[in-house]
């Protein structure tokens, strides 16, 4: 069996990185709104670039059904959202709320939490998380990468009676590791990245498994957005009594 698809996956990662950096840099060059401010502003350009690049490569590969660009299996997607994604999102949001509420030092846990300090950025960040945060990333990681690997990578491991595909495992690990980029760009410190590691690992596998089960991007996109949106609200509500937040 040929393994040239590994090189294609690496090319996808490098290509998406280059396209995203070029788009973000271009947008920031002509707009102080995106250049100066919390992460979500740059995130908008990043999500759009990921979506564009993903759809471009999917088109070059023939828009196969493995990429999950379908509204079929909506009943299964809805079931996965309600029984799998939403309970986790609510549980982790509660944990985040309690951790933020216990923070009495006046220091916010993440640099990206600058969005909490004024109303316009608060609204922008919450809207971004609920509507865009999962679009570009899911198109790229679950749709393009996991979808491509699912038909080119043989093998799975059994979790009880559930066959967890190697492609799902690989993309979940990749998703977690890629967020180390936040450390390089100073959106997180290494300690903050490690603090978020359990959440990102669990959500990465939840998103991967829902895509594997539903063969559609609908469920992982919605779960991703709901999870990040509820997490941002929980973080703000839990920290609103912090003396540095107005």
C-alpha positions, -999 to +999 in steps of 0.1 A: +000+000+000+013+034-009+019+059+019+022+090-002-010+103+015+012+111+046+031+136+025-002+151+013-014+155+049+019+172+058+014+194+028-021+203+039-008+213+073+019+235+059-003+249+032-031+259+057-005+275+080+009+296+052-025+306+039-037+315+074-007+336+082-008+354+049-045+362+053-042+373+090-012+394+082-029+411+052-061+418+072-041+432+102-020+454+078-051+473+067-072+472+098-062+482+134-095+465+145-080+431+138-044+440+146-050+455+181-073+436+203-081+402+218-075+369+200-110+365+186-105+393+161-075+376+146-095+343+149-121+355+125-095+358+097-080+325+108-113+306+106-121+321+072-086+311+058-090+275+072-124+272+057-112+285+023-082+263+022-101+232+033-128+237+006-102+243-020-083+211-013-115+191-009-125+204-044-091+194-058-096+159-043-131+156-058-154+166-028-157+130-017-183+120+008-156+112+033-152+149+039-186+151+056-201+179+035-236+166+039-267+171+059-276+135+058-277+116+091-292+146+108-311+125+133-278+108+144-260+141+145-287+156+167-286+126+190-248+129+193-251+166+200-276+161+228-262+130+244-225+133+238-214+169+231-238+190+252-234+172+285-196+175+282-199+212+273-221+219+303-199+199+326-166+216+316-183+250+316-193+244+352-158+234+361-145+266+344-170+287+363-160+273+396-123+277+389-127+313+378-149+321+408-122+308+431-096+331+415-093+359+441-059+372+431-071+396+404-051+378+377-070+363+347-059+328+339-052+334+302-040+363+281-068+358+257-092+368+285-086+404+276-120+401+258-136+401+293-125+437+301-149+456+279-185+451+267-178+453+229-150+427+230-171+405+253-200+405+229-177+399+199-159+370+216-190+352+226-206+356+192-174+344+176-172+313+198-209+304+192-208+310+154-173+307+139-149+290+162-158+255+151-164+262+113-129+266+100-113+242+124-138+214+118-136+218+081-099+215+083-092+189+110-122+167+110-134+172+074-102+175+054-076+157+075-097+131+093-119+126+063-089+120+040-071+097+065-103+077+071-101+062+036-064+059+034-053+047+069-062+012+079-068+001+115-086+008+147-084+000+184-114-013+203-128+007+232-152-020+246-173-027+216-165+006+198-139+006+170-119+039+174-102+045+141-065+053+139-074+083+118-096+097+146-069+092+172-042+108+150-062+139+142-072+143+179-036+143+189-027+166+160-055+190+171-041+192+206-005+197+195-013+224+169-026+246+198+010+249+210+011+276+183-008+297+209+023+296+231+045+309+202+021+337+195+019+347+232-019+340+233-010+314+260+019+306+283+032+271+284+016+267+318-017+279+305-015+255+275-009+226+299-038+238+321-061+236+290-047+202+279-073+180+295-102+200+280-086+201+246-078+164+246-113+153+256-130+177+232-107+166+204-118+130+208-154+139+212-153+159+179-134+131+162-157+104+174-189+123+164-175+128+129-166+091+127-201+081+138-222+106+118-200+110+087-211+146+087-195+178+099-228+191+113-224+175+147-188+184+154-193+220+142-222+225+165-206+208+194-174+228+189-193+261+188-215+253+218-186+241+239-165+271+233-194+295+236-206+281+269-170+280+281-165+317+274-198+326+292-189+305+322-154+321+323-169+356+323-196+349+348-172+332+371-147+360+369-170+391+368-163+399+404-126+401+397-115+436+404-097+439+370-129+431+350-153+460+344 
